């Protein structure tokens, strides 16, 4: 029995999603990855890359009348959020060798083996990833939620499946990129899971799902080629807010300490450049880089190629 990883990819996050795949496949054994392709370009390019340990799922395989209605009503990002628990439930029900299913956002990247997370939480049905906001961003918890839905894991047991079904039903009912009556996207619902379902657990493994919301708590160092934060190995970093402008330029929605740029962001951007080259070798896909007008006020970072 295996732990399956689910990723939702669109052409707008394709390069980052491929980088995520390579990071996982490089450091993990006995791996099963499931990728939901939201558009034809994504499915076509991933098929050409011949990704090992990976099952590609076309969006048409899971869409039904209800979802197609939501697709019309919701913008693309909110529709992808809606699909998170839908896709997780689809995979865990269809693939009988999967006993735990873990969703990861396509803008995440693994620097070290995530198995300690699952060893620590082995007996729990639901693993939740706290934002652990810095003091200056603590006010976001009441808006965006205590937990980050970019990393969430469900065990194939009664509590896990019931919690996943409950989350799916809530997301189908309402899931938008805005705050409304205590809701925000797919994420704010997670605040209630522990009060409704037993056997849930806050991930406490150090170095998990670090992002701009908590990076102020950490200092980075490189030891024997590995990234450490506060003297523990970084497992995964969530590059939320990073936007590709070109092969040489990215935009950050928030500033970072110099060591984060040096130790985490620059190596990641170099990986993205290699991914771009791989894709261009097999396709005319132009990258769909974000228009700079969409990131006005962001910090533009230029990397030497």
C-alpha positions in Angstrom: 0.0 0.0 0.0 1.2 3.5 -0.9 0.9 7.2 -0.2 -0.3 8.9 -3.3 0.4 12.5 -4.1 -2.2 14.6 -6.0 -1.3 17.7 -8.0 -3.7 19.9 -10.1 -1.9 21.6 -13.0 -2.9 24.3 -15.5 -0.9 25.7 -18.3 -0.4 28.8 -16.1 1.5 26.8 -13.5 2.9 24.1 -15.7 6.6 24.9 -15.3 6.2 25.0 -11.5 4.2 21.8 -11.5 6.9 20.0 -13.4 9.5 21.3 -11.1 7.5 19.9 -8.2 7.2 16.5 -9.8 11.0 16.3 -10.3 11.7 17.4 -6.7 9.5 14.5 -5.4 10.6 11.9 -7.9 14.2 12.6 -7.1 14.0 12.2 -3.4 11.3 9.6 -2.8 11.0 5.9 -3.4 7.8 3.8 -3.8 6.1 6.9 -5.2 2.8 7.3 -6.9 1.9 10.8 -8.3 -1.5 11.7 -9.8 -1.8 14.8 -11.9 -5.1 16.3 -12.9 -4.6 18.2 -16.1 -7.0 21.1 -16.4 -6.3 21.9 -20.1 -5.2 20.1 -23.2 -1.8 21.9 -23.4 -0.9 20.6 -19.9 -2.0 17.0 -20.7 -0.1 17.0 -24.0 3.2 18.3 -22.7 3.2 16.1 -19.6 2.5 13.1 -21.8 5.5 13.9 -24.0 7.7 14.1 -20.9 7.0 10.5 -20.1 7.0 11.1 -16.3 7.6 7.9 -14.3 5.6 6.9 -11.3 2.8 9.2 -12.6 -0.8 8.8 -13.7 -2.2 11.7 -15.8 -5.9 12.4 -15.4 -7.7 14.5 -17.9 -10.3 17.0 -16.5 -13.0 15.3 -18.6 -12.6 12.1 -16.5 -13.9 13.7 -13.3 -16.2 16.5 -14.5 -19.9 15.9 -14.2 -23.0 18.1 -14.6 -22.6 19.7 -11.2 -18.9 20.5 -11.7 -19.4 21.8 -15.2 -21.9 24.3 -13.8 -19.4 25.4 -11.1 -16.8 25.8 -13.9 -19.0 28.4 -15.6 -19.8 30.2 -12.4 -16.2 30.4 -10.9 -12.9 31.8 -12.1 -10.2 29.3 -13.0 -8.3 29.5 -9.7 -11.4 29.0 -7.6 -12.5 26.2 -9.8 -9.2 24.5 -9.3 -9.6 24.9 -5.5 -13.1 23.4 -5.8 -11.5 20.4 -7.5 -8.9 19.6 -4.8 -11.1 17.3 -2.6 -13.0 16.1 -5.7 -9.7 14.8 -7.2 -8.5 13.4 -3.9 -11.7 11.4 -3.5 -11.5 10.2 -7.2 -8.0 8.9 -6.7 -8.4 7.2 -3.4 -11.6 5.4 -4.5 -10.3 4.3 -7.9 -6.7 3.2 -7.1 -7.0 0.4 -4.5 -3.2 0.4 -3.7 -3.4 3.9 -2.2 -4.0 3.9 1.5 -3.3 7.6 2.0 -3.7 10.5 -0.4 -1.9 13.8 -0.1 -2.7 17.0 -2.0 0.2 19.4 -2.8 -0.1 22.7 -4.6 1.8 23.0 -7.9 3.9 25.9 -6.6 5.5 23.8 -3.9 8.9 22.2 -4.0 10.6 19.5 -2.0 14.1 20.0 -0.8 14.1 16.8 1.3 12.2 13.6 1.8 8.7 14.2 3.2 8.4 10.7 4.8 9.0 12.0 8.3 5.7 13.8 8.0 3.8 10.6 7.4 5.8 8.6 10.0 4.9 11.2 12.6 1.2 11.2 11.5 0.9 7.6 10.6 -2.0 6.8 13.0 -4.0 9.9 12.1 -6.8 10.1 9.5 -6.3 13.8 8.5 -3.0 15.7 8.5 -3.4 19.5 8.5 -0.6 22.0 7.8 -0.8 25.1 10.1 0.2 28.4 8.5 2.1 29.3 11.7 1.9 32.9 10.8 4.5 35.4 12.0 3.2 37.9 14.5 2.9 40.7 11.8 0.7 38.4 9.6 -1.3 36.8 12.4 -4.3 38.8 11.4 -4.6 36.8 8.2 -5.6 33.7 10.2 -9.1 35.0 10.7 -9.3 35.7 6.9 -7.4 32.9 5.2 -7.6 30.3 7.9 -5.4 28.5 10.4 -4.4 25.9 7.9 -2.9 25.9 4.4 -4.7 23.8 1.9 -1.6 23.5 -0.3 -0.6 20.5 1.8 -3.3 18.2 3.2 -3.4 14.5 3.7 -6.2 12.0 4.2 -6.0 8.3 5.3 -8.2 5.7 3.7 -10.2 5.0 6.8 -13.7 6.0 8.0 -12.7 9.3 9.5 -10.4 10.3 6.7 -12.9 9.5 4.0 -15.8 11.2 5.9 -13.7 14.3 6.4 -12.7 14.4 2.7 -16.3 14.0 1.7 -17.4 16.8 4.0 -14.7 19.1 2.6 -15.7 18.2 -1.0 -19.3 19.0 -0.3 -18.4 22.4 1.3 -16.2 23.3 -1.7 -18.9 22.4 -4.2 -21.4 24.6 -2.3 -19.1 27.6 -2.2 -15.5 28.2 -3.2 -14.4 31.7 -4.4 -11.3 33.8 -4.2 -12.9 36.1 -1.7 -13.9 36.4 1.9 -17.6 35.9 2.6 -19.5 35.0 5.8 -16.4 33.4 7.4 -15.4 31.5 4.3 -12.4 31.9 2.0 -11.9 29.6 -1.0 -11.4 26.0 -0.1 -9.2 26.8 2.8 -11.2 28.4 5.7 -13.4 25.3 5.9 -10.4 23.4 7.3 -10.6 25.4 10.5 -13.7 23.3 11.4 -12.4 19.8 10.6 -11.0 19.1 14.0 -14.2 20.0 15.8 -16.3 17.8 13.5 -14.0 14.7 12.9 -11.9 12.6 15.2 -8.3 11.6 14.6 -7.1 14.8 12.9 -3.6 16.1 13.5 -1.6 19.3 13.1 1.7 18.5 11.3 4.5 19.4 13.6 7.4 18.0 11.6 10.0 20.8 11.2 10.6 22.3 7.8 7.2 21.6 6.3 5.2 24.0 4.0 7.3 27.1 4.8 6.1 30.1 2.9 5.9 33.9 3.0 3.4 33.8 5.8 5.9 32.3 8.3 9.4 32.8 6.7 10.2 35.5 9.2 10.5 32.8 11.9 13.5 31.3 10.2 17.1 31.7 9.2 18.6 29.6 6.4 21.9 28.0 6.0 23.5 25.5 3.6 25.2 22.5 5.2 26.7 19.8 2.9 24.6 21.1 0.0 21.3 20.8 1.9 19.1 23.7 2.9 18.5 24.1 6.6 16.1 26.4 8.4 16.8 27.1 12.1 19.2 24.1 12.0 16.7 21.5 10.7 16.5 20.4 7.1 13.9 22.2 4.9 11.4 19.6 3.6 9.2 21.7 1.4 8.8 25.3 0.6 5.6 26.9 -0.8 6.4 29.5 -3.5 3.0 31.2 -3.2 3.1 34.6 -4.7 5.9 33.9 -7.1 5.0 34.7 -10.7 7.1 33.9 -13.8 7.5 36.9 -16.0 10.2 35.5 -18.4 12.9 32.9 -18.3 15.1 35.5 -16.6 12.6 37.4 -14.4 10.2 36.5 -11.6 8.0 38.7 -9.4 7.5 38.4 -5.6 4.4 39.7 -4.0 6.4 40.1 -0.7 10.0 40.9 0.2 12.4 38.3 1.6 15.6 38.3 3.5 18.7 38.0 1.3 19.5 34.5 2.5 16.1 33.2 1.4 16.8 34.5 -2.1 20.2 33.0 -2.1 19.5 29.6 -0.5 15.9 28.9 -1.5 14.6 31.1 -4.3 17.6 31.2 -6.7 18.1 27.4 -6.7 14.3 27.0 -7.4 14.4 29.6 -10.2 17.4 27.8 -11.7 15.3 24.6 -11.6 12.5 26.4 -13.4 14.9 27.5 -16.1 15.9 23.9 -16.7 12.2 22.9 -16.8 11.5 25.6 -19.4 14.4 24.3 -21.5 13.0 20.7 -21.3 9.5 21.8 -22.4 10.8 24.0 -25.2 12.7 21.0 -26.6 9.5 19.1 -27.1 6.8 21.8 -27.6 6.1 25.2 -29.0 4.4 26.1 -25.7 5.3 29.7 -25.0 5.2 29.6 -21.2 2.2 31.8 -20.6 4.2 34.1 -18.4 2.2 36.5 -16.3 1.8 40.0 -17.8 3.8 42.5 -15.7 0.7 44.7 -15.5 -0.8 42.0 -13.3 1.9 42.2 -10.7 2.2 46.0 -10.3 3.8 46.8 -6.9 5.6 43.4 -6.8 9.3 43.0 -6.4 11.0 42.1 -9.7 14.0 39.7 -9.4 16.3 39.1 -12.4 18.4 36.0 -12.6 21.4 35.5 -14.7 21.0 32.6 -17.1 
